[in-house]
Amino acid sequence: MSGIKILATGSCKPALTITNDDLKKCIDTNDEWIHSRTGISTRRMTNGEPTWYIGAAAAKQALERAKLSPEKIDMIICTTITGDYFTPSCAAVIGREIGAVGCPAFDISAACSGFVYALDIAQKYLASGAMKNVLVVSAERLSTITNFTDRSSCILFGDGAAAAVVTSSDKFYSSYMGCDGTGMKYLYAKADHRDHPFTDSPVYYDDQTSPDAPVGVLVQDGKEVYKFATKALPHALMSALEGTGRTVDDIDIIVPHQANIRIIETAAKNLGLPMEKFFVNIEHSGNTSSASIPIALDEAMISGAVHEGQTLGLCGFGAGLTQAAIIMDT
Ligand code: COA
């Protein structure tokens, strides 16, 4: 069993704080409605800083804390659905900024499961012995694809980045990754295509995504996503535990994707676990997609809630529809 050790984490929370009351500028809403249905009071937003910039800031902090120079990084995986360029990858730009050039660098798009997917890819390379240190960076500016006229979705999202430097260990590790594209219609954002000199307007998957849906912004069926998420969180964790001889009660602490406090509460109940086992920071971060788990993990490691000698669960779920979990001894 080849596990991983998180040498250090870092994060970057953009300076702009947007309260629930601030959202009244765009939509008819109120603090009580948003807080009671989501657990969110404030979220952070960038004020023009690019995604690579906040990702690089988080990566620099993680490297400093790991006391590792950028040349020691063997691979950079960036997770984002809100990169600044179609190409190059956000990972390539971050590598340039932090001085980690030469090693492979690439992005993955797995929405809110992105960090867990990336960590699991890192584990495979570390386990093979091909690499010693992998940098995973999750950086998102959901404010760039949020529809601020849709009051049932724009209340949820925020911006942020976090990074983890990982190496191999001989401790317990088990994982699960999954995706069901038949649920793509419940949460998507159409890519913004330009006029083409030779063909008609772009064709999307039009029996899955509405032809009337605005381009470039998130479209969500909140009720369907809610139903999926409350099942996906327990399912991914249980699937990662399958065949390991361990049970859910062996997990000391779970850092779940911070989508909505009610999703986490319902999942906790379905798993038969107390809420105390879940690390939650959604009140002041909102849903930052793939950055949400590592931002929470960074807070949990700094506060001591996650420390050596524990069994840690990480669990993501989101657009795709994707879901993923890792159970590991720290
Ligand atoms: N402020 C005030 N009222 C609002 C509102 C807002 N921001 N958004 C919606 N409403 C109103 C609706 O118009 C509706 O009013 P009506 O009954 O008069 O028609 C009422 O509140 C209920 O709306 P509904 O959309 O049914 O709310 P809901 O209880 O399903 O909650 C979500 C909406 C988005 C909070 C909930 O569906 C959810 O959390 N889904 C999961 C989203 C998620 O986590 N996505 C990311 C996953 S990675």
Residues whose N, C-alpha, C, O or C-beta is under 5 A from the ligand:
A	BS01	COA	D28 T29 N30 W33 R37 C112 R151 S152 I155 G222 K223 V225 Y226 A259 N260 F317 G318
